[in-house]
Amino acid sequence: MGLYIAGLGSGILLGGLVIYALMWKLSKKARGEASEELEKAKQEAEGLKREAEVKIKDELFKRREELEEEFKASRQEVADQQKRITKREDNLDRKLALLDKKEELLERTEKAARKIETEAKEKLEHAEKLDLEQEKALERVSGLARDQARSEILDRVERSMDSEISELTERRIERARDEADEKANEIVLGAVQRCATDVTAEVVVSTIDLPSDGMKGRIIGREGRNIRAFEKATGIDVIVDDTPGVIILSGFDAVRREIARRSMEKLVADGRIHPARIEETVQKTEAELERVINETGKKVSSDLGIHRLHKREINMLGRLRYRTSYGQNVLQHSQEVALIAGELATELKLDEKLARRAGLLHDIGKAIDHEQEGTHPELGAEVAKRCDEEELIVNAIASHHSDIPPESLYSIIIQVADAISAARPGARRESLEKYIKRLERLEGIATAYDGIEKAFAIQAGREVRVIAKADSLDDGDCRRISREIAKQVEAELSYPGEVKINLIREQRFIEYAR
């Protein structure tokens, strides 16, 4: 038992020693690894420190360079300012010296003038004394008083000179008239020869080519709903006849007709033709044409060298592209007048640019004369005044048809240039203007009634399509108004055949399912 206990104690002791040895070995290994990690951490810290120092040095170097550049720029700016100040001082010194010289010269001139004035007074007094002595001597010799002698001499001179003065005046007037006529003819002919341009006469119909005759049925739509929607949206009459492969758009308003033409071409190319699509296409086309109108106005003014026009004037010039007067395109006519007026002003030694500006704007009122009351010279002058044009230009516009007296040579030049452009053979056709006026009057009669929203003269004036406000009028009011419109048209207008008054009253109710 004792041996057993001794053996057990020895084993325990031996196990403790083994365990201690193992623990010491593990502790030593852990200390070695910790030492290695610490060394690595130190090395990384040193590396980071060196990188930070390098970065800080780079930043400091860059900042130093930037500060040096700023300092150089500041120093250069100060030097430039110093140069400018020195130059100004030199200029001031030269000006002061020049002023001193001028003052000296002025003093000498004043002294010389005073001396001359004194001498002139002395000579005048001496001459008056001599004249008085001579008059007294003549009175003694002739026995006539001074006033009597003067009257008799003047009568004799007047009688002897009357016939000569009359003949001389007549010769001078005749020669001046011949020279003026010859010079005026040269100026006008030269201006016309330099400014001759082609005039495109706008017609009142547009032709649309179709890919097939089957497209006509799609344009008309079920029970005519597509064609009615198109005519209502554009105000242009659509003529679908037996002519193969084409349809015709008819309307006197060239802007609306152009919108209708472009819209129809888009619808035909797209193939989707229904009322909603028609309205969407017409709205987009109106926006596109508005941009084209503005671009046209800018191009025309730029081609003529006319700048700083008001945006409203540019828009109205673009609209004149689609406006005709007596068959003559108004924009082309305005360009002609501007060019001719510029040439006339050059020959007369006046401001060419001012004359061109007045010539280009002289008919600008025609862009709105079918929308507002008043003559186109009155409307054009009002627009020019609102756009801050010079008074010379406003008067030239207002007086180019002699509605008011011209106040400058520029107004007369515009009258002459306008007459030259209009009188050119083939430039105008009076029948077209009368036709357009009649169509405009048809629309004006219809829109004058309360409760009428729009009116469109279509079918070459054989029909007036009137759109009534559904919430303002009932069916009885519509019958009464259509009858009154017909009576007023009969009383005020002359026309072949008959005019159909087509008054439309409809309501739309729109909801969206979401």
C-alpha positions as CSV (number, residue, x, y, z in Angstrom):
1,M,0.0,0.0,0.0
2,G,2.9,2.3,0.8
3,L,4.5,1.5,-2.5
4,Y,1.3,2.2,-4.3
5,I,1.0,5.5,-2.6
6,A,4.6,6.3,-3.4
7,G,4.2,5.3,-7.0
8,L,1.1,7.4,-7.3
9,G,2.9,10.4,-5.8
10,S,5.7,9.9,-8.2
11,G,3.4,9.6,-11.1
12,I,1.6,12.8,-10.1
13,L,4.9,14.6,-9.7
14,L,6.1,13.3,-13.0
15,G,2.8,14.4,-14.7
16,G,3.0,17.8,-13.1
17,L,6.6,18.2,-14.4
18,V,5.5,17.1,-17.9
19,I,2.5,19.5,-17.8
20,Y,4.8,22.3,-16.6
21,A,7.2,21.6,-19.4
22,L,4.5,21.7,-21.9
23,M,3.0,24.9,-20.5
24,W,6.4,26.6,-20.5
25,K,7.0,25.5,-24.2
26,L,3.6,26.8,-25.2
27,S,4.1,30.1,-23.4
28,K,7.5,30.5,-25.1
29,K,6.0,29.9,-28.5
30,A,3.2,32.4,-27.7
31,R,5.7,35.0,-26.6
32,G,7.6,34.4,-29.9
33,E,4.5,34.9,-32.0
34,A,3.5,38.0,-30.0
35,S,6.9,39.4,-30.6
36,E,6.7,38.7,-34.3
37,E,3.3,40.3,-34.5
38,L,4.5,43.3,-32.5
39,E,7.5,43.6,-34.9
40,K,5.2,43.5,-37.9
41,A,2.9,46.1,-36.4
42,K,5.9,48.3,-35.7
43,Q,7.0,47.9,-39.3
44,E,3.5,48.7,-40.7
45,A,3.3,51.7,-38.4
46,E,6.6,52.9,-39.7
47,G,5.4,52.3,-43.3
48,L,2.2,54.2,-42.7
49,K,4.2,57.0,-41.0
50,R,6.5,57.3,-44.0
51,E,3.6,57.3,-46.4
52,A,1.8,60.0,-44.4
53,E,5.0,62.0,-44.3
54,V,5.3,61.6,-48.1
55,K,1.7,62.7,-48.6
56,I,2.1,65.6,-46.3
57,K,5.2,66.7,-48.1
58,D,3.4,66.3,-51.5
59,E,0.5,68.4,-50.3
60,L,2.8,71.0,-48.8
61,F,4.7,71.1,-52.1
62,K,1.5,71.4,-54.2
63,R,0.1,74.1,-51.8
64,R,3.4,75.9,-52.0
65,E,3.3,75.8,-55.8
66,E,-0.3,77.0,-55.8
67,L,0.5,79.9,-53.5
68,E,3.5,80.8,-55.7
69,E,1.3,80.8,-58.8
70,E,-1.3,82.9,-57.0
71,F,1.4,85.2,-55.8
72,K,2.8,85.5,-59.3
73,A,-0.7,86.2,-60.7
74,S,-1.3,88.8,-58.1
75,R,2.1,90.4,-58.7
76,Q,1.4,90.3,-62.5
77,E,-2.0,91.9,-61.9
78,V,-0.5,94.6,-59.7
79,A,2.1,95.2,-62.4
80,D,-0.5,95.4,-65.1
81,Q,-2.6,97.8,-63.0
82,Q,0.5,99.9,-62.4
83,K,1.2,100.0,-66.2
84,R,-2.4,101.0,-66.8
85,I,-2.2,103.7,-64.2
86,T,1.1,104.9,-65.6
87,K,-0.4,105.0,-69.1
88,R,-3.4,106.9,-67.9
89,E,-1.2,109.4,-66.1
90,D,0.8,109.8,-69.3
91,N,-2.4,110.3,-71.3
92,L,-3.6,112.9,-68.7
93,D,-0.3,114.7,-68.9
94,R,-0.6,114.8,-72.7
95,K,-4.2,116.0,-72.5
96,L,-3.3,118.7,-70.0
97,A,-0.4,119.9,-72.2
98,L,-2.8,119.9,-75.2
99,L,-5.4,121.9,-73.2
100,D,-2.7,124.4,-72.2
101,K,-1.8,124.8,-75.8
102,K,-5.4,125.2,-76.8
103,E,-5.9,127.8,-74.1
104,E,-2.9,129.7,-75.3
105,L,-4.2,129.5,-78.9
106,L,-7.7,130.6,-77.8
107,E,-6.3,133.6,-76.0
108,R,-4.3,134.7,-79.0
109,T,-7.3,134.1,-81.2
110,E,-9.5,136.2,-78.9
111,K,-7.0,139.0,-78.9
112,A,-6.8,138.9,-82.7
113,A,-10.6,138.8,-82.9
114,R,-10.9,141.8,-80.6
115,K,-8.4,143.7,-82.6
116,I,-10.2,142.9,-85.9
117,E,-13.5,143.9,-84.3
118,T,-12.1,147.2,-83.2
119,E,-10.7,147.9,-86.7
120,A,-14.0,146.8,-88.3
121,K,-15.9,149.2,-86.0
122,E,-13.6,152.1,-86.9
123,K,-13.9,151.3,-90.7
124,L,-17.7,151.0,-90.4
125,E,-18.0,154.4,-88.6
126,H,-15.8,155.9,-91.3
127,A,-17.9,154.3,-94.0
128,E,-21.1,155.6,-92.4
129,K,-19.6,159.1,-92.3
130,L,-18.7,158.9,-96.0
131,D,-22.1,157.5,-96.9
132,L,-23.8,160.3,-95.0
133,E,-21.7,162.9,-96.8
134,Q,-22.4,161.3,-100.2
135,E,-26.1,161.3,-99.5
136,K,-26.1,165.0,-98.6
137,A,-24.1,165.7,-101.8
138,L,-26.5,163.8,-104.0
139,E,-29.5,165.5,-102.4
140,R,-28.0,168.9,-103.1
141,V,-27.3,167.9,-106.8
142,S,-30.6,166.2,-107.6
143,G,-32.9,168.3,-105.5
144,L,-34.7,165.1,-104.2
145,A,-35.0,163.9,-100.7
146,R,-33.3,160.6,-99.7
147,D,-36.5,158.5,-99.5
148,Q,-37.7,159.8,-102.9
149,A,-34.5,159.0,-104.6
150,R,-34.3,155.5,-103.2
151,S,-37.9,154.8,-104.2
152,E,-37.4,156.0,-107.7
153,I,-34.2,154.0,-108.2
154,L,-35.8,150.8,-106.8
155,D,-38.8,151.2,-109.1
156,R,-36.5,151.5,-112.2
157,V,-34.4,148.5,-111.1
158,E,-37.5,146.4,-110.4
159,R,-39.1,147.2,-113.8
160,S,-35.9,146.4,-115.6
161,M,-35.3,143.1,-113.7
162,D,-38.8,141.7,-113.7
163,S,-38.7,140.2,-117.2
164,E,-35.1,138.9,-116.7
165,I,-35.9,137.3,-113.4
166,S,-39.0,135.6,-114.8
167,E,-37.1,134.1,-117.7
168,L,-34.3,133.0,-115.5
169,T,-36.7,131.4,-113.0
170,E,-38.5,129.6,-115.7
171,R,-35.3,128.2,-117.2
172,R,-34.0,127.1,-113.8
173,I,-37.3,125.4,-113.0
174,E,-37.4,123.6,-116.3
175,R,-33.8,122.4,-116.0
176,A,-34.3,121.3,-112.4
177,R,-37.4,119.4,-113.4
178,D,-35.6,117.6,-116.2
179,E,-32.7,116.7,-114.1
180,A,-34.9,115.5,-111.2
181,D,-36.9,113.3,-113.6
182,E,-33.8,111.9,-115.1
183,K,-32.1,111.3,-111.8
184,A,-35.3,109.8,-110.2
185,N,-35.6,107.4,-113.2
186,E,-32.0,106.3,-112.8
187,I,-32.4,105.7,-109.1
188,V,-35.7,103.7,-109.4
189,L,-34.5,101.6,-112.4
190,G,-31.2,100.9,-110.6
191,A,-33.0,99.8,-107.5
192,V,-35.4,97.6,-109.4
193,Q,-32.6,95.9,-111.5
194,R,-30.6,95.1,-108.3
195,C,-33.5,93.8,-106.4
196,A,-35.5,91.8,-108.9
197,T,-36.7,88.6,-107.2
198,D,-39.2,85.8,-108.1
199,V,-42.6,86.0,-106.5
200,T,-44.3,82.7,-105.7
201,A,-48.1,83.0,-105.9
202,E,-49.7,80.9,-103.2
203,V,-52.7,78.9,-104.2
204,V,-55.7,78.0,-102.0
205,V,-55.5,74.3,-102.4
206,S,-53.0,71.6,-101.5
207,T,-52.8,68.1,-103.1
208,I,-51.9,65.0,-101.0
209,D,-50.6,61.9,-102.8
210,L,-51.9,58.6,-101.4
211,P,-50.2,55.3,-101.6
212,S,-53.5,53.6,-102.8
213,D,-57.1,54.5,-103.4
214,G,-58.0,52.3,-100.4
215,M,-56.5,55.0,-98.1
216,K,-59.4,57.3,-99.1
217,G,-61.9,55.1,-97.2
218,R,-59.7,55.2,-94.1
219,I,-59.5,59.0,-94.3
220,I,-63.2,59.2,-94.6
221,G,-63.8,56.7,-91.7
222,R,-67.0,55.0,-90.6
223,E,-69.9,57.2,-91.5
224,G,-67.5,60.0,-92.3
225,R,-66.3,60.5,-88.7
226,N,-62.6,60.7,-89.5
227,I,-63.0,63.4,-92.2
228,R,-65.4,65.4,-90.0
229,A,-62.9,65.3,-87.1
230,F,-60.0,66.4,-89.4
231,E,-62.1,69.3,-90.9
232,K,-63.1,70.4,-87.5
233,A,-59.6,70.3,-86.0
234,T,-58.0,72.1,-89.0
235,G,-60.8,74.3,-90.4
236,I,-59.8,73.1,-93.9
237,D,-62.1,71.3,-96.3
238,V,-61.1,67.8,-97.5
239,I,-62.1,67.0,-101.0
240,V,-62.2,63.3,-101.8
241,D,-63.3,62.7,-105.4
242,D,-62.7,60.2,-108.2
243,T,-59.2,61.4,-109.0
244,P,-56.9,58.4,-108.4
245,G,-54.2,58.5,-105.8
246,V,-54.9,62.0,-104.5
247,I,-57.0,64.1,-102.2
248,I,-57.3,67.9,-102.1
249,L,-57.2,70.2,-99.1
250,S,-59.0,73.5,-99.7
251,G,-58.9,76.6,-97.6
252,F,-58.0,80.3,-98.0
253,D,-56.0,80.5,-94.7
254,A,-52.6,79.3,-95.8
255,V,-51.3,78.7,-92.3
256,R,-54.2,76.4,-91.5
257,R,-53.9,74.7,-94.8
258,E,-50.2,74.0,-94.2
259,I,-51.1,72.5,-90.8
260,A,-53.7,70.4,-92.5
261,R,-51.3,69.3,-95.2
262,R,-48.5,68.2,-92.9
263,S,-51.0,66.5,-90.5
264,M,-52.6,64.6,-93.4
265,E,-49.2,63.4,-94.7
266,K,-48.2,62.2,-91.2
267,L,-51.6,60.4,-90.8
268,V,-51.2,58.7,-94.2
269,A,-47.6,57.6,-93.5
270,D,-48.6,56.3,-90.1
271,G,-51.8,54.5,-91.2
272,R,-53.5,55.0,-87.9
273,I,-56.4,57.3,-88.7
274,H,-59.1,57.9,-86.1
275,P,-60.5,61.0,-84.3
276,A,-58.2,60.9,-81.3
277,R,-55.1,60.3,-83.4
278,I,-56.2,63.2,-85.7
279,E,-56.5,65.7,-82.9
280,E,-53.1,64.6,-81.4
281,T,-51.4,64.9,-84.8
282,V,-52.9,68.3,-85.6
283,Q,-51.8,69.7,-82.2
284,K,-48.2,68.4,-82.7
285,T,-48.1,69.8,-86.2
286,E,-49.3,73.2,-85.0
287,A,-46.4,73.3,-82.6
288,E,-43.9,72.3,-85.3
289,L,-45.3,74.9,-87.7
290,E,-44.9,77.6,-85.0
291,R,-41.2,76.7,-84.8
292,V,-40.9,76.9,-88.6
293,I,-42.6,80.3,-88.6
294,N,-40.1,81.7,-86.1
295,E,-37.2,80.2,-88.0
296,T,-38.5,81.7,-91.3
297,G,-38.8,85.2,-89.6
298,K,-35.2,84.9,-88.3
299,K,-33.8,83.8,-91.6
300,V,-35.5,86.6,-93.6
301,S,-34.3,89.3,-91.2
302,S,-30.8,87.8,-91.1
303,D,-30.6,87.6,-94.9
304,L,-31.5,91.3,-95.1
305,G,-29.0,92.3,-92.4
306,I,-31.7,93.4,-90.0
307,H,-31.0,92.5,-86.4
308,R,-32.5,93.0,-82.9
309,L,-36.1,92.4,-84.0
310,H,-38.7,91.8,-81.3
311,K,-39.7,88.1,-81.1
312,R,-43.3,89.1,-81.9
313,E,-42.1,90.9,-85.1
314,I,-40.1,87.7,-86.1
315,N,-43.2,85.5,-85.6
316,M,-45.4,87.8,-87.6
317,L,-42.8,88.0,-90.4
318,G,-42.8,84.2,-90.5
319,R,-46.6,84.1,-90.8
320,L,-46.4,86.4,-93.8
321,R,-44.9,83.5,-95.7
322,Y,-48.4,82.0,-95.7
323,R,-50.3,85.2,-96.5
324,T,-51.1,86.5,-100.0
325,S,-52.3,89.9,-101.2
326,Y,-53.8,90.2,-104.7
327,G,-52.1,86.8,-105.4
328,Q,-48.7,88.1,-104.3
329,N,-46.9,86.4,-101.4
330,V,-46.7,89.1,-98.7
331,L,-43.3,87.9,-97.3
332,Q,-41.7,87.9,-100.8
333,H,-43.3,91.3,-101.4
334,S,-41.9,92.6,-98.1
335,Q,-38.4,91.4,-99.0
336,E,-38.7,93.1,-102.4
337,V,-39.8,96.4,-100.7
338,A,-37.0,96.2,-98.2
339,L,-34.3,95.7,-100.9
340,I,-35.7,98.4,-103.2
341,A,-36.0,100.8,-100.2
342,G,-32.5,100.1,-99.2
343,E,-31.2,100.9,-102.7
344,L,-33.2,104.1,-102.9
345,A,-31.9,105.2,-99.5
346,T,-28.4,104.5,-100.6
347,E,-28.8,106.6,-103.7
348,L,-30.3,109.4,-101.6
349,K,-27.5,109.3,-99.1
350,L,-29.8,108.1,-96.3
351,D,-29.5,105.2,-93.8
352,E,-29.9,102.0,-95.9
353,K,-30.4,99.7,-92.8
354,L,-33.2,101.9,-91.5
355,A,-34.9,101.9,-94.9
356,R,-34.7,98.2,-95.2
357,R,-36.1,97.7,-91.7
358,A,-39.1,99.9,-92.5
359,G,-39.6,98.1,-95.8
360,L,-39.5,94.7,-94.3
361,L,-42.0,95.6,-91.6
362,H,-44.3,97.8,-93.7
363,D,-46.9,95.1,-94.3
364,I,-46.5,93.3,-90.9
365,G,-50.1,94.2,-90.0
366,K,-51.3,91.7,-92.6
367,A,-50.3,88.9,-90.3
368,I,-53.1,89.8,-87.9
369,D,-55.6,92.0,-90.0
370,H,-57.9,89.0,-90.4
371,E,-58.0,88.5,-86.6
372,Q,-58.3,92.1,-85.3
373,E,-60.2,95.2,-86.3
374,G,-58.4,97.9,-88.3
375,T,-56.4,98.3,-91.5
376,H,-53.1,96.6,-91.9
377,P,-51.1,99.9,-91.7
378,E,-52.8,100.8,-88.4
379,L,-52.2,97.4,-86.9
380,G,-48.6,97.2,-88.2
381,A,-47.8,100.7,-86.8
382,E,-49.3,99.7,-83.4
383,V,-47.2,96.5,-83.3
384,A,-44.1,98.4,-84.3
385,K,-44.7,101.0,-81.5
386,R,-45.2,98.2,-78.9
387,C,-42.0,96.6,-80.1
388,D,-40.1,99.9,-79.5
389,E,-39.3,100.6,-83.1
390,E,-38.2,104.1,-84.0
391,E,-40.8,106.8,-84.7
392,L,-39.6,107.0,-88.3
393,I,-40.3,103.3,-88.9
394,V,-43.7,103.6,-87.2
395,N,-44.7,106.5,-89.4
396,A,-43.4,104.8,-92.5
397,I,-45.6,101.7,-91.8
398,A,-48.7,103.8,-90.9
399,S,-48.4,106.1,-93.9
400,H,-47.4,103.7,-96.7
401,H,-51.0,103.8,-98.1
402,S,-51.3,107.6,-97.4
403,D,-53.7,107.0,-94.5
404,I,-51.7,109.6,-92.6
405,P,-49.2,112.2,-93.9
406,P,-45.6,111.0,-94.2
407,E,-43.3,112.7,-91.8
408,S,-39.9,111.8,-93.3
409,L,-38.1,110.8,-96.5
410,Y,-38.1,107.2,-95.3
411,S,-42.0,107.1,-95.4
412,I,-41.9,108.4,-99.0
413,I,-39.3,105.8,-99.9
414,I,-41.5,103.0,-98.5
415,Q,-44.5,104.3,-100.5
416,V,-42.4,104.3,-103.7
417,A,-40.8,100.9,-103.1
418,D,-44.2,99.4,-102.2
419,A,-45.7,100.7,-105.5
420,I,-42.8,99.4,-107.5
421,S,-43.1,95.9,-106.1
422,A,-46.9,95.8,-106.5
423,A,-46.8,97.3,-110.0
424,R,-44.5,94.7,-111.5
425,P,-46.3,92.8,-114.2
426,G,-47.6,89.5,-112.9
427,A,-47.0,90.3,-109.3
428,R,-50.7,90.6,-108.2
429,R,-54.1,89.3,-109.1
430,E,-56.9,91.4,-107.8
431,S,-59.5,88.6,-108.1
432,L,-57.7,86.4,-105.5
433,E,-57.7,89.3,-102.9
434,K,-61.4,89.9,-103.4
435,Y,-62.1,86.2,-103.0
436,I,-60.1,86.0,-99.8
437,K,-61.8,89.1,-98.4
438,R,-65.1,87.5,-99.1
439,L,-64.1,84.4,-97.2
440,E,-62.8,86.4,-94.3
441,R,-66.0,88.4,-94.2
442,L,-68.1,85.1,-94.1
443,E,-66.1,84.0,-91.0
444,G,-66.4,87.4,-89.4
445,I,-70.2,87.5,-89.8
446,A,-70.5,84.1,-88.1
447,T,-68.1,84.8,-85.2
448,A,-69.8,88.1,-84.4
449,Y,-72.7,86.3,-82.7
450,D,-72.6,85.5,-79.0
451,G,-72.1,81.9,-78.2
452,I,-70.1,81.1,-81.4
453,E,-66.7,79.6,-80.7
454,K,-65.2,79.3,-84.2
455,A,-66.2,79.6,-87.9
456,F,-64.5,78.2,-91.0
457,A,-65.3,79.2,-94.6
458,I,-64.8,76.0,-96.6
459,Q,-65.8,74.6,-100.0
460,A,-64.3,77.7,-101.7
461,G,-66.8,79.9,-99.8
462,R,-69.9,77.8,-100.6
463,E,-70.1,76.6,-96.9
464,V,-69.5,78.2,-93.5
465,R,-69.0,75.7,-90.8
466,V,-69.9,77.3,-87.5
467,I,-68.9,75.8,-84.1
468,A,-71.3,76.8,-81.3
469,K,-70.6,76.6,-77.5
470,A,-72.8,73.8,-76.3
471,D,-73.1,75.2,-72.8
472,S,-74.1,78.7,-74.0
473,L,-76.7,77.9,-76.6
474,D,-79.6,75.4,-77.0
475,D,-81.0,74.0,-80.2
476,G,-83.5,76.8,-80.6
477,D,-80.8,79.4,-80.3
478,C,-78.7,77.5,-82.9
479,R,-81.6,77.5,-85.4
480,R,-82.2,81.3,-84.9
481,I,-78.5,82.2,-85.2
482,S,-78.0,80.1,-88.4
483,R,-81.0,81.8,-89.9
484,E,-79.8,85.2,-89.0
485,I,-76.3,84.5,-90.3
486,A,-77.8,83.4,-93.7
487,K,-79.9,86.6,-93.9
488,Q,-76.9,88.8,-93.1
489,V,-74.8,87.0,-95.7
490,E,-77.5,87.6,-98.3
491,A,-77.7,91.3,-97.4
492,E,-74.0,92.1,-97.2
493,L,-72.1,89.8,-99.7
494,S,-72.2,89.2,-103.4
495,Y,-71.5,85.6,-104.5
496,P,-72.5,83.1,-107.2
497,G,-74.9,80.3,-106.3
498,E,-75.7,79.8,-102.6
499,V,-73.8,79.6,-99.3
500,K,-74.6,76.8,-96.8
501,I,-74.6,77.8,-93.1
502,N,-73.6,74.6,-91.2
503,L,-73.9,75.3,-87.5
504,I,-72.7,72.5,-85.2
505,R,-73.4,72.2,-81.5
506,E,-72.0,69.2,-79.7
507,Q,-70.9,68.2,-76.2
508,R,-68.0,65.9,-75.1
509,F,-67.7,64.1,-71.9
510,I,-64.3,62.6,-71.1
511,E,-63.4,60.4,-68.2
512,Y,-60.4,58.2,-67.5
513,A,-60.3,54.7,-66.1
514,R,-57.2,54.2,-64.0
